[in-house]
Amino acid sequence: MHIIKVGDCEYCEDTGELRMGSDIEHLQPQVAKVFVCLATHVDEVVSRDELMDKAWHHQVISDECLTRCISVIRKILKRHNSHVHVETLHKRGYRMICDESPFHAALDKMPFVIAAMLLLMFGVAVFL
């Protein structure tokens, strides 16, 4: 199962489900492709052309299709009070941003800190 995690969002490509805490949203295929493209380029500008190419694979579509997908993503994120949002950069494209608090980001790193501390304690115990 391939999961893409951005802030408080987890998207499962196998099921098409976007989880935000205990809330689950099922994304439509094109919306999901746009979300994945933005989520795999967090804090980077992704051009409209690149998004359209990833989501519609060289099909000729109107700009309205991409605009609608971005709007759906924004509404879902806002509805669930997500720390993630999508901003528009005029004439350049879109950028997904995660506004996590330092406390929330620290919680994500806790398992690594605990493991490092245990290894350090074990190493000290070996030498004693």
N, C-alpha and C positions, 0 to 999 in steps of 0.2 A: 504494500500500500504506500503510495507516494503522497506525503503531506507537506504542504508549504505553509510555514509559520511566519507571520508578520505581526509583531506586537501581541495583541489579545485575540488575533484571528488565526484560525487553522483551516486551510482548505484542503480537502481530500480529493485528489484528481480522480480516484477510482469511483467514488460515489457522487461527486459533484456537490458535496455538502460543505458549507462554510460555517464553522463553529466559532462562536464568540461567547466564551464562558459556557453556560448551560443552554444558550440559544443556538438553534440550527436553522440555516437558510439553504434551500436548494437553488443553485445558480443555473440559469439557462445556459446552453452550450456556448453561445457567443459571448455572453457576459462573463462566463467562467474563463474563457480564453483571454479576454482583456484583463480580468483580474489577475490571472497567473502571470501574464506578461509584466504588469505593473509590480506585482509582488516579488518577482524574481529580479527586479531592478529598483528596489527600494532606495529612495533618496537620489535617484537618477532621473533625468529627463528622458521620457520615451516619446518619440515623435508620433504624430497621428499616422503617418505612413507605415511606421513599424508596427503599431498596434493593429492597423487594418490588415497588414500583411499576415501577422500572426493569427488573427481571428478569422479572416476570410480567405486566406491563401490565394492571393492574386485575383480574386473575383472582383468585378467592377461593382462597387456599391456606393451609395450616397454617404456623405459625411454624417447624415442624420442617424445612421445605424450605430456608428461609434459614439456619437453624442448621447444617444439613448442608453447604450451600455454603461457609459461613465455615470450617467444620471442614476441608473438602477444601483450601481455599486455605491454611490454616495448616499442614496436613500437608505440602503441596507445598513451601512456603517453608522449613519446618524441615528437610525431607529434603535440600534443596539448600544448607543453611546460608546462606540469603539474609540480606541486611542489612535486608530488608523484613519487617514483621510486622503483624498485625492485632490491635488491642486492643479489648476490650469495655468500653464505658462504661455501667454499670448504669443502666437506665431512660432512656438517651439514644440509644444506637446503637453504631456501630463507627467506628474510626478506623484508617487505614493509616498506618504510621510507617516511616520509613527511617532506620536507625541506621548510616549510612555513616561511616567514619572520615574525618577531615579530609584524609588523604593520598589516599583514593579519590575524594573530591569534588574535590580539586585536579586530579587526573588528567583528570577530565571537562572541566575548564576550560582545559587546556593548549593545545588548538588555537587558542583565542581569544587567549590570552596570547602565543603565538608569532606569530600574525598581527599583533597590535598592535605587538609589538616590531619586526617586519619593516617595518611601515608607518612607524614612528618612525625607524628607521634610514634608510629610503629618503628620508624627509623631510629628515633631517639631511644626507644625501649630496647632495641637490638644492641645498641652501643653500651647500655648500662648493664 
